[in-house]
Amino acid sequence: MRAYVVNQDSVTWRMIDDEAVIVHAGTSEYFSLNQLGTWLWGLLEKPRTTADLISALGARYRLDGESLT
């Protein structure tokens, strides 16, 4: 099963006003994430599968598996 994790060699990021701001080292493109995106980004500090992320979303918003698939 594939796992996702932040590629620390390609991006750097900082929290600014409760939002994650991400800069790609190779292109200097930057992205800002809203509250949910920032929360998900934080989960990717260690490897997570798609199932892990869906489960975390379900727990956060109290949704059952049927609502998430």
PyMOL commands that set and color helices and strands:
alter all, ss='L'
color gray80, all
select helices_A, chain A and resi 35-43+50-61+65-68
alter helices_A, ss='H'
color red, helices_A
select strands_A, chain A and resi 3-4+11-16+19-24+30-32+48-49
alter strands_A, ss='S'
color yellow, strands_A
deselect
rebuild
show_as cartoon
